Amino acid sequence: MEKRELVILGAGPAGMTAAIYGRRAGLDVLVLERGLPGGQITITDEVENWPGVQHTTGQALAESFRKHAEKFHPEFREATVEKVELRDGRKILVTEKGEIDAEAVLVATGANFKKLGCPGEAEYTGRGVSYCAVCDGAFFEDEVVAVIGGGNTAVEEACYLTQFASKVYVVHRRDSFRADRVPVEQAMANPKIVPVWDSVVESIEGGDMVERLMLRNVKTQEVSPLPVAGVFVFVGTDPNSRFVADLVETSKGGWIRTNPRMETSVEGIFAAGDVRDTYLRQVVTAAGDGATAAMAAYAYIAEQVHLQSVLLEPERVNALFTSSIDPAHVALVQQVEAWSAESGIPVSVVDGYRNGRMMEKLRILEMPTLVKLQKGVEQGRRAVTNLEEVRAFLQ
Ligand SMILES: Cc1cc2nc3c(=O)[nH]c(=O)nc-3n(C[C@H](O)[C@H](O)[C@H](O)COP(=O)(O)OP(=O)(O)OC[C@H]3O[C@@H](n4cnc5c(N)ncnc54)[C@H](O)[C@@H]3O)c2cc1C
């Protein structure tokens, strides 16, 4: 099976930044991307909040990320990750093109648009139903369209659509927008934008193409038709995390939980960007996450290599596994180190709290435990609580 050091899943801003940092740190980096590199930002033509660039398009920004990453020669490969599995402590990526054994995995697969789930939505997708104003807005020159949603994306995209459409209804289930003040003020000042409050879509209807929405007023329960030629759905996003959802810890909705080092609940699996359970989902935060995750993955890989050379390769090793967060263990380590220096009997101390993978590999279930190894093969072990027991076992 193909073996790689750092495998990054997804070539959006998080994945591409991680590729830059990973390669600059000297790692072997493979980036798996199911489509074209760039991620979600490629579908917007207005980016005004990437520091240092006052205005650009999503395509141009994504292209500059890609070119920058390519300078450091990571391998980009078109492949869809279907599953991440743990086999004997090894992380195996299952793709439609085969399996890859990764030392560290970075999940940077972003998020996807949520669907309304109403009758007609799937049937009319591409025939009037769209999830991307930039991609499809121009098809609705002088037509009446509806935007569904009330957040930033819905309100901003409604403004964008007024360049083409004669009228843009914004259908929202509440009686005010959730979006930030500035986009809401812009939308409300635009004569082409007409809010439709307290309403949800019951169905999307038409002939060959969309002709109307059936809306239900959530206060009166009245159902009425709204004639439109296009429907732009912006009702939130879902994380692309299904392929790891039964492996790593996620919050409600499937967003991957990480600590500040972007480590997930599984050692050696990291997550960055929009797929994470995080406060802000933007290019700048995704890029920051990607950098942190790559450096944390580098530290993790270096540690694995170090442990391999310290524990498993030498002729004889006495390894004491303790937990660095247990004061009694810390005290024992100090006594053992002093005795080791005095007696000349070497003892390698391993922090089992931070090296769960090595604990798993050697099947150590309790700490402190002393293990005698010869070229990585166990010669004996003993659970110890004090220096006397350590001495008795090693002398
Ligand atoms: C319409 C729109 C406008 C936006 N405007 C702005 C803006 O102006 N400024 C801003 O900062 N942010 C903006 N954003 C948000 C920004 O695009 C995201 O926060 C950012 O792209 C997140 O980056 P990411 O790398 O985490 O994920 P993504 O950009 O989502 O990239 C994830 C990548 O992973 C790939 N992938 C997913 N699943 C798999 C799999 N199983 N196997 C292989 N590959 C996979 C996807 O194809 C994708 O390329 C906008 C988003 C949208 C939708």
The ligand as a Gaussian input file, in Angstrom:
#p B3LYP/6-31G(d) Opt

LIG

0 1
 C      -20.643000      32.250000      -1.966000
 C      -19.534000      32.343000      -0.966000
 C      -18.881000      33.542000      -0.763000
 C      -17.837000      33.632000       0.186000
 N      -17.192000      34.815000       0.337000
 C      -16.148000      34.923000       1.191000
 C      -15.386000      36.135000       1.313000
 O      -15.672000      37.130000       0.661000
 N      -14.354000      36.141000       2.197000
 C      -14.007000      35.068000       2.948000
 O      -13.035000      35.142000       3.705000
 N      -14.691000      33.898000       2.850000
 C      -15.744000      33.805000       2.002000
 N      -16.443000      32.635000       1.888000
 C      -16.088000      31.513000       2.799000
 C      -14.843000      30.788000       2.305000
 O      -15.014000      30.419000       0.961000
 C      -14.586000      29.572000       3.168000
 O      -14.531000      29.942000       4.531000
 C      -13.288000      28.879000       2.802000
 O      -13.284000      28.523000       1.440000
 C      -13.071000      27.632000       3.648000
 O      -11.923000      26.985000       3.233000
 P      -11.654000      25.433000       3.512000
 O      -10.336000      25.136000       2.913000
 O      -11.875000      25.150000       4.936000
 O      -12.821000      24.648000       2.763000
 P      -13.338000      24.682000       1.265000
 O      -13.061000      25.973000       0.617000
 O      -14.754000      24.223000       1.341000
 O      -12.458000      23.565000       0.533000
 C      -12.621000      22.209000       0.813000
 C      -12.141000      21.384000      -0.371000
 O      -12.240000      20.000000      -0.027000
 C      -12.725000      19.251000      -1.125000
 N      -13.363000      18.027000      -0.616000
 C      -14.513000      17.917000       0.106000
 N      -14.771000      16.628000       0.395000
 C      -13.766000      15.895000      -0.142000
 C      -13.463000      14.497000      -0.170000
 N      -14.246000      13.600000       0.422000
 N      -12.337000      14.081000      -0.818000
 C      -11.525000      14.997000      -1.425000
 N      -11.767000      16.323000      -1.436000
 C      -12.862000      16.774000      -0.794000
 C      -13.718000      20.208000      -1.797000
 O      -13.893000      19.855000      -3.158000
 C      -13.012000      21.560000      -1.613000
 O      -12.185000      21.898000      -2.704000
 C      -17.469000      32.510000       0.948000
 C      -18.127000      31.294000       0.739000
 C      -19.150000      31.201000      -0.197000
 C      -19.839000      29.884000      -0.423000

